[in-house]
Amino acid sequence: MADSPDCDLMSLSPLQLFERVTEQGEKVRALKAGKAPKDEIDAAVRMLLSLKLSYKTATGQDYQAGLPPKDLVLINNGPAKEEDEDLVDPWNVQTSNAKGVDYDKLIVRFGSSKIDTDLINRIERATGQKPHHFLRRGIFFSHRDMDQILDAYENKKSFYLYTGRGPSSQAMHVGHLIPFMFTKWLQEVFDVPLVIQLTDDEKYLWKDMTVEKAYEYAKENAKDIIACGFDINKTFIFSDLDYLGSSTGFYKNIVKVQKHVTFNQVKGIFGFTDSDCIGKISFPAIQAAPSFSSSFPQIFNGKDNIQCLIPCAIDQDPYFRMTRDVAPRIGQPKPALLHSVFFPALQGAQTKMSASDPNSSIFLTDTAKQIKTKINKHAFSGGRDTIEEHRKYGGNCDVDVSFMYLTFFLEDDDRLEQLKQAYTSGELLTGELKKVLIETMQPLVASHQERRKQVTDEIVKQFMTPRKLAFEF
């Protein structure tokens, strides 16, 4: 590395500055170890101090070796550190703990903020609505800059919502409903536009399927999303394979992000290797682009300063840490985020569900009989080995999948607490708890299926047509 900057330091991202400081520090150590001339060492030290100053100016914090800037904590796809057993990235979720991922540790590792009682109360004051049970129960547990969204909303300044779905199969499962149920509530209480990205291009790149099949899945998944009850006048659903070719604003933002993220950065953030296809390496810019209102000129009248709020599972956070790092350098506001926990597989909370394993979850196409059989046969129990032991010692709600599912789908707080107390005390048996879950899930899925039947191809086309929504910007 040269002793003087090879580019304007002010144009570098915090992560790029971090990397430059690290490299220069190594150079100084090498020069000293090799007993280089004093003037050469002094010049290298001056450059190191200059880089550290630039880093502190950009981030507001002193450089610390091994600690990248907060919004871009490096992760990889290899085994997690021994003291941090959970592996979480956009493609893998693994933990050895039957309770599931340690979310408090994940907040620290990812550098996000916990959704606390004060924030929940502020949301209630701002909207005048009782907080969604996903907030009350910690299902959405972490955030980035939600306070800024509330500041804007309280000052009559609008924002918009962005969430998405990777259409890897024709049938979605009940876990896929979680972000859409919460996003629908957010849209209703804040009355803001919503864009929903279907990343059919991503699934083509990562999965063994044709482009045509990926697009077909996108349209089928759109029917399930629409069946959640979104308002057609306030919601735009788009397929990347479709929309990228029709929106100059969308593609311009993709290119801007691509220019400001290095291959070294995406390797560090996403764990890409030299054998990954270039489509995977460039895809993060495509998922970043909907975070910017200028990607939707038909909705926001060409304005590029409307802030975005993204409700998503926390495994998607690496995409948006990258996006938040790039945003100020391309003149865009950083997107804010609300993170949810992972929906557990029927077999336990150690991994995410697999769309390829029909017994790992309840699918939106399942019959009432299939739901009953799956829960009775496959739902991991926190109960004891015998009825006598269960009556004496009680069950463990922390690992019981039936209770976990009820936490997501049983809206009555008092009823949920009654079940918890009864199961923990041993009064309620595992079979009885599973019966409550069956009676909760059967009508929920049946109701969704009825709504989905009403979603025609023409309705899907209307939702997916670029157009002005019922808002003025």
VENCORWO-V802647 format. One record per residue. N is the residue number from 1. SS is DSSP state (2 for helix, 1 for strand, 0 for the rest). PHI is phi in whole degrees, -180 to 180 (NA if undefined). Layout:
n=N ss=SS phi=PHI
n=N ss=SS phi=PHI
This chain:
n=1 ss=0 phi=NA
n=2 ss=0 phi=-69
n=3 ss=0 phi=-76
n=4 ss=0 phi=-119
n=5 ss=0 phi=-59
n=6 ss=0 phi=-89
n=7 ss=0 phi=-157
n=8 ss=0 phi=-65
n=9 ss=2 phi=-61
n=10 ss=2 phi=-66
n=11 ss=2 phi=-86
n=12 ss=0 phi=-83
n=13 ss=0 phi=-76
n=14 ss=2 phi=-55
n=15 ss=2 phi=-68
n=16 ss=2 phi=-63
n=17 ss=2 phi=-63
n=18 ss=2 phi=-58
n=19 ss=2 phi=-66
n=20 ss=2 phi=-66
n=21 ss=2 phi=-62
n=22 ss=2 phi=-60
n=23 ss=2 phi=-62
n=24 ss=2 phi=-67
n=25 ss=2 phi=-61
n=26 ss=2 phi=-65
n=27 ss=2 phi=-66
n=28 ss=2 phi=-60
n=29 ss=2 phi=-63
n=30 ss=2 phi=-67
n=31 ss=2 phi=-63
n=32 ss=2 phi=-67
n=33 ss=2 phi=-65
n=34 ss=0 phi=-88
n=35 ss=0 phi=52
n=36 ss=0 phi=-69
n=37 ss=0 phi=-55
n=38 ss=2 phi=-59
n=39 ss=2 phi=-66
n=40 ss=2 phi=-71
n=41 ss=2 phi=-66
n=42 ss=2 phi=-60
n=43 ss=2 phi=-64
n=44 ss=2 phi=-67
n=45 ss=2 phi=-66
n=46 ss=2 phi=-61
n=47 ss=2 phi=-64
n=48 ss=2 phi=-63
n=49 ss=2 phi=-64
n=50 ss=2 phi=-64
n=51 ss=2 phi=-65
n=52 ss=2 phi=-64
n=53 ss=2 phi=-64
n=54 ss=2 phi=-62
n=55 ss=2 phi=-63
n=56 ss=2 phi=-66
n=57 ss=2 phi=-64
n=58 ss=2 phi=-76
n=59 ss=2 phi=-111
n=60 ss=0 phi=78
n=61 ss=0 phi=-139
n=62 ss=0 phi=-71
n=63 ss=0 phi=-65
n=64 ss=0 phi=-129
n=65 ss=0 phi=-56
n=66 ss=0 phi=83
n=67 ss=0 phi=-120
n=68 ss=0 phi=-63
n=69 ss=0 phi=-58
n=70 ss=2 phi=-54
n=71 ss=2 phi=-76
n=72 ss=2 phi=-132
n=73 ss=0 phi=-64
n=74 ss=0 phi=-72
n=75 ss=0 phi=-130
n=76 ss=0 phi=-141
n=77 ss=0 phi=-96
n=78 ss=0 phi=-86
n=79 ss=0 phi=-61
n=80 ss=0 phi=-71
n=81 ss=0 phi=-60
n=82 ss=0 phi=-59
n=83 ss=0 phi=-82
n=84 ss=0 phi=-128
n=85 ss=0 phi=-70
n=86 ss=0 phi=-79
n=87 ss=1 phi=-112
n=88 ss=1 phi=-136
n=89 ss=0 phi=-150
n=90 ss=0 phi=-62
n=91 ss=0 phi=-122
n=92 ss=0 phi=-137
n=93 ss=1 phi=-136
n=94 ss=1 phi=-139
n=95 ss=0 phi=-151
n=96 ss=0 phi=-90
n=97 ss=0 phi=-90
n=98 ss=0 phi=-64
n=99 ss=0 phi=-76
n=100 ss=0 phi=106
n=101 ss=0 phi=-64
n=102 ss=0 phi=-82
n=103 ss=2 phi=-73
n=104 ss=2 phi=-64
n=105 ss=2 phi=-66
n=106 ss=2 phi=-66
n=107 ss=2 phi=-59
n=108 ss=2 phi=-65
n=109 ss=2 phi=-66
n=110 ss=2 phi=-88
n=111 ss=0 phi=76
n=112 ss=0 phi=-94
n=113 ss=1 phi=-122
n=114 ss=1 phi=-74
n=115 ss=0 phi=-78
n=116 ss=0 phi=-103
n=117 ss=2 phi=-61
n=118 ss=2 phi=-61
n=119 ss=2 phi=-68
n=120 ss=2 phi=-62
n=121 ss=2 phi=-65
n=122 ss=2 phi=-68
n=123 ss=2 phi=-61
n=124 ss=2 phi=-64
n=125 ss=2 phi=-65
n=126 ss=2 phi=-68
n=127 ss=2 phi=-96
n=128 ss=0 phi=71
n=129 ss=0 phi=-122
n=130 ss=0 phi=-61
n=131 ss=0 phi=-59
n=132 ss=0 phi=-57
n=133 ss=2 phi=-64
n=134 ss=2 phi=-66
n=135 ss=2 phi=-78
n=136 ss=2 phi=-61
n=137 ss=0 phi=-102
n=138 ss=0 phi=76
n=139 ss=0 phi=-71
n=140 ss=1 phi=-97
n=141 ss=1 phi=-123
n=142 ss=1 phi=-140
n=143 ss=1 phi=-151
n=144 ss=1 phi=-131
n=145 ss=0 phi=64
n=146 ss=2 phi=-64
n=147 ss=2 phi=-63
n=148 ss=2 phi=-66
n=149 ss=2 phi=-60
n=150 ss=2 phi=-69
n=151 ss=2 phi=-56
n=152 ss=2 phi=-64
n=153 ss=2 phi=-63
n=154 ss=2 phi=-69
n=155 ss=0 phi=-101
n=156 ss=0 phi=63
n=157 ss=0 phi=-105
n=158 ss=0 phi=-79
n=159 ss=1 phi=-144
n=160 ss=1 phi=-138
n=161 ss=1 phi=-104
n=162 ss=1 phi=-140
n=163 ss=1 phi=-142
n=164 ss=1 phi=-160
n=165 ss=1 phi=-151
n=166 ss=0 phi=-93
n=167 ss=0 phi=-78
n=168 ss=0 phi=-93
n=169 ss=0 phi=-155
n=170 ss=0 phi=-71
n=171 ss=0 phi=-101
n=172 ss=0 phi=-89
n=173 ss=1 phi=-107
n=174 ss=2 phi=-64
n=175 ss=2 phi=-64
n=176 ss=2 phi=-68
n=177 ss=2 phi=-74
n=178 ss=2 phi=-55
n=179 ss=2 phi=-64
n=180 ss=2 phi=-76
n=181 ss=2 phi=-61
n=182 ss=2 phi=-73
n=183 ss=2 phi=-63
n=184 ss=2 phi=-61
n=185 ss=2 phi=-64
n=186 ss=2 phi=-60
n=187 ss=2 phi=-62
n=188 ss=2 phi=-70
n=189 ss=2 phi=-78
n=190 ss=2 phi=-98
n=191 ss=0 phi=54
n=192 ss=0 phi=-133
n=193 ss=0 phi=-68
n=194 ss=1 phi=-134
n=195 ss=1 phi=-119
n=196 ss=1 phi=-123
n=197 ss=1 phi=-92
n=198 ss=1 phi=-104
n=199 ss=0 phi=-88
n=200 ss=2 phi=-66
n=201 ss=2 phi=-65
n=202 ss=2 phi=-61
n=203 ss=2 phi=-67
n=204 ss=2 phi=-63
n=205 ss=2 phi=-71
n=206 ss=2 phi=-97
n=207 ss=0 phi=-110
n=208 ss=0 phi=-88
n=209 ss=0 phi=-150
n=210 ss=0 phi=-82
n=211 ss=2 phi=-60
n=212 ss=2 phi=-63
n=213 ss=2 phi=-67
n=214 ss=2 phi=-61
n=215 ss=2 phi=-69
n=216 ss=2 phi=-63
n=217 ss=2 phi=-61
n=218 ss=2 phi=-59
n=219 ss=2 phi=-68
n=220 ss=2 phi=-67
n=221 ss=2 phi=-65
n=222 ss=2 phi=-60
n=223 ss=2 phi=-64
n=224 ss=2 phi=-66
n=225 ss=2 phi=-67
n=226 ss=2 phi=-62
n=227 ss=0 phi=-65
n=228 ss=0 phi=-71
n=229 ss=0 phi=105
n=230 ss=0 phi=-67
n=231 ss=0 phi=-80
n=232 ss=0 phi=-63
n=233 ss=0 phi=-81
n=234 ss=0 phi=-126
n=235 ss=1 phi=-134
n=236 ss=1 phi=-119
n=237 ss=1 phi=-106
n=238 ss=1 phi=-139
n=239 ss=1 phi=-93
n=240 ss=2 phi=-58
n=241 ss=2 phi=-62
n=242 ss=2 phi=-86
n=243 ss=2 phi=-72
n=244 ss=0 phi=-58
n=245 ss=0 phi=-81
n=246 ss=0 phi=-115
n=247 ss=0 phi=-121
n=248 ss=2 phi=-68
n=249 ss=2 phi=-64
n=250 ss=2 phi=-62
n=251 ss=2 phi=-68
n=252 ss=2 phi=-60
n=253 ss=2 phi=-69
n=254 ss=2 phi=-59
n=255 ss=2 phi=-63
n=256 ss=2 phi=-62
n=257 ss=2 phi=-64
n=258 ss=2 phi=-58
n=259 ss=2 phi=-68
n=260 ss=0 phi=-103
n=261 ss=0 phi=-124
n=262 ss=0 phi=-87
n=263 ss=2 phi=-61
n=264 ss=2 phi=-62
n=265 ss=2 phi=-66
n=266 ss=2 phi=-67
n=267 ss=2 phi=-64
n=268 ss=2 phi=-68
n=269 ss=2 phi=-78
n=270 ss=2 phi=-110
n=271 ss=0 phi=76
n=272 ss=0 phi=-63
n=273 ss=0 phi=-119
n=274 ss=0 phi=-65
n=275 ss=0 phi=-92
n=276 ss=0 phi=-73
n=277 ss=0 phi=-68
n=278 ss=2 phi=-67
n=279 ss=2 phi=-63
n=280 ss=2 phi=-64
n=281 ss=2 phi=-65
n=282 ss=2 phi=-91
n=283 ss=2 phi=-61
n=284 ss=2 phi=-52
n=285 ss=2 phi=-67
n=286 ss=2 phi=-72
n=287 ss=2 phi=-74
n=288 ss=2 phi=-75
n=289 ss=2 phi=-57
n=290 ss=0 phi=-66
n=291 ss=0 phi=-71
n=292 ss=0 phi=-116
n=293 ss=2 phi=-62
n=294 ss=2 phi=-68
n=295 ss=2 phi=-74
n=296 ss=0 phi=-131
n=297 ss=2 phi=-61
n=298 ss=2 phi=-69
n=299 ss=2 phi=-92
n=300 ss=2 phi=-106
n=301 ss=0 phi=57
n=302 ss=0 phi=81
n=303 ss=0 phi=-72
n=304 ss=0 phi=-115
n=305 ss=0 phi=-118
n=306 ss=0 phi=-89
n=307 ss=1 phi=-74
n=308 ss=1 phi=-114
n=309 ss=1 phi=-119
n=310 ss=1 phi=-115
n=311 ss=1 phi=-85
n=312 ss=1 phi=-162
n=313 ss=1 phi=-71
n=314 ss=2 phi=-68
n=315 ss=2 phi=-68
n=316 ss=2 phi=-87
n=317 ss=2 phi=-60
n=318 ss=2 phi=-55
n=319 ss=2 phi=-59
n=320 ss=2 phi=-91
n=321 ss=2 phi=-64
n=322 ss=2 phi=-61
n=323 ss=2 phi=-62
n=324 ss=2 phi=-66
n=325 ss=2 phi=-69
n=326 ss=2 phi=-79
n=327 ss=2 phi=-48
n=328 ss=2 phi=-63
n=329 ss=2 phi=-80
n=330 ss=2 phi=-116
n=331 ss=0 phi=73
n=332 ss=0 phi=-121
n=333 ss=0 phi=-71
n=334 ss=0 phi=-68
n=335 ss=0 phi=-70
n=336 ss=1 phi=-96
n=337 ss=1 phi=-135
n=338 ss=1 phi=-125
n=339 ss=1 phi=-104
n=340 ss=1 phi=-104
n=341 ss=0 phi=-72
n=342 ss=0 phi=-88
n=343 ss=0 phi=-83
n=344 ss=0 phi=-77
n=345 ss=1 phi=-69
n=346 ss=0 phi=-58
n=347 ss=0 phi=-77
n=348 ss=1 phi=141
n=349 ss=0 phi=-88
n=350 ss=0 phi=-72
n=351 ss=1 phi=-138
n=352 ss=0 phi=-73
n=353 ss=0 phi=-76
n=354 ss=0 phi=-117
n=355 ss=0 phi=-66
n=356 ss=0 phi=-85
n=357 ss=0 phi=-110
n=358 ss=0 phi=-65
n=359 ss=0 phi=-95
n=360 ss=0 phi=-84
n=361 ss=0 phi=-159
n=362 ss=0 phi=-95
n=363 ss=1 phi=-93
n=364 ss=0 phi=-71
n=365 ss=0 phi=-100
n=366 ss=0 phi=-69
n=367 ss=0 phi=-82
n=368 ss=2 phi=-60
n=369 ss=2 phi=-66
n=370 ss=2 phi=-63
n=371 ss=2 phi=-61
n=372 ss=2 phi=-61
n=373 ss=2 phi=-64
n=374 ss=2 phi=-61
n=375 ss=2 phi=-66
n=376 ss=2 phi=-65
n=377 ss=2 phi=-90
n=378 ss=2 phi=-114
n=379 ss=0 phi=-68
n=380 ss=0 phi=-63
n=381 ss=0 phi=-104
n=382 ss=0 phi=-101
n=383 ss=0 phi=-83
n=384 ss=0 phi=-85
n=385 ss=0 phi=-70
n=386 ss=0 phi=-129
n=387 ss=2 phi=-61
n=388 ss=2 phi=-60
n=389 ss=2 phi=-65
n=390 ss=2 phi=-65
n=391 ss=2 phi=-62
n=392 ss=2 phi=-81
n=393 ss=2 phi=-106
n=394 ss=0 phi=83
n=395 ss=0 phi=-97
n=396 ss=0 phi=-111
n=397 ss=0 phi=-67
n=398 ss=0 phi=-66
n=399 ss=0 phi=-117
n=400 ss=0 phi=-78
n=401 ss=2 phi=-69
n=402 ss=2 phi=-60
n=403 ss=2 phi=-69
n=404 ss=2 phi=-59
n=405 ss=2 phi=-63
n=406 ss=2 phi=-64
n=407 ss=2 phi=-61
n=408 ss=2 phi=-78
n=409 ss=2 phi=-113
n=410 ss=0 phi=-93
n=411 ss=0 phi=-79
n=412 ss=0 phi=-76
n=413 ss=2 phi=-62
n=414 ss=2 phi=-65
n=415 ss=2 phi=-64
n=416 ss=2 phi=-64
n=417 ss=2 phi=-67
n=418 ss=2 phi=-61
n=419 ss=2 phi=-63
n=420 ss=2 phi=-63
n=421 ss=2 phi=-65
n=422 ss=2 phi=-67
n=423 ss=2 phi=-73
n=424 ss=2 phi=-66
n=425 ss=2 phi=-81
n=426 ss=0 phi=97
n=427 ss=0 phi=-67
n=428 ss=0 phi=-102
n=429 ss=0 phi=-87
n=430 ss=2 phi=-58
n=431 ss=2 phi=-60
n=432 ss=2 phi=-72
n=433 ss=2 phi=-67
n=434 ss=2 phi=-62
n=435 ss=2 phi=-63
n=436 ss=2 phi=-62
n=437 ss=2 phi=-65
n=438 ss=2 phi=-58
n=439 ss=2 phi=-70
n=440 ss=2 phi=-85
n=441 ss=2 phi=-80
n=442 ss=2 phi=-59
n=443 ss=2 phi=-69
n=444 ss=2 phi=-62
n=445 ss=2 phi=-70
n=446 ss=2 phi=-62
n=447 ss=2 phi=-64
n=448 ss=2 phi=-64
n=449 ss=2 phi=-63
n=450 ss=2 phi=-65
n=451 ss=2 phi=-65
n=452 ss=2 phi=-64
n=453 ss=2 phi=-60
n=454 ss=0 phi=-83
n=455 ss=0 phi=-89
n=456 ss=0 phi=-86
n=457 ss=2 phi=-60
n=458 ss=2 phi=-68
n=459 ss=2 phi=-65
n=460 ss=2 phi=-58
n=461 ss=2 phi=-60
n=462 ss=2 phi=-65
n=463 ss=2 phi=-61
n=464 ss=0 phi=-96
n=465 ss=0 phi=-88
n=466 ss=0 phi=-58
n=467 ss=0 phi=-165
n=468 ss=0 phi=-76
n=469 ss=0 phi=-98
n=470 ss=0 phi=-82
n=471 ss=0 phi=-141
n=472 ss=0 phi=-111
n=473 ss=0 phi=-127
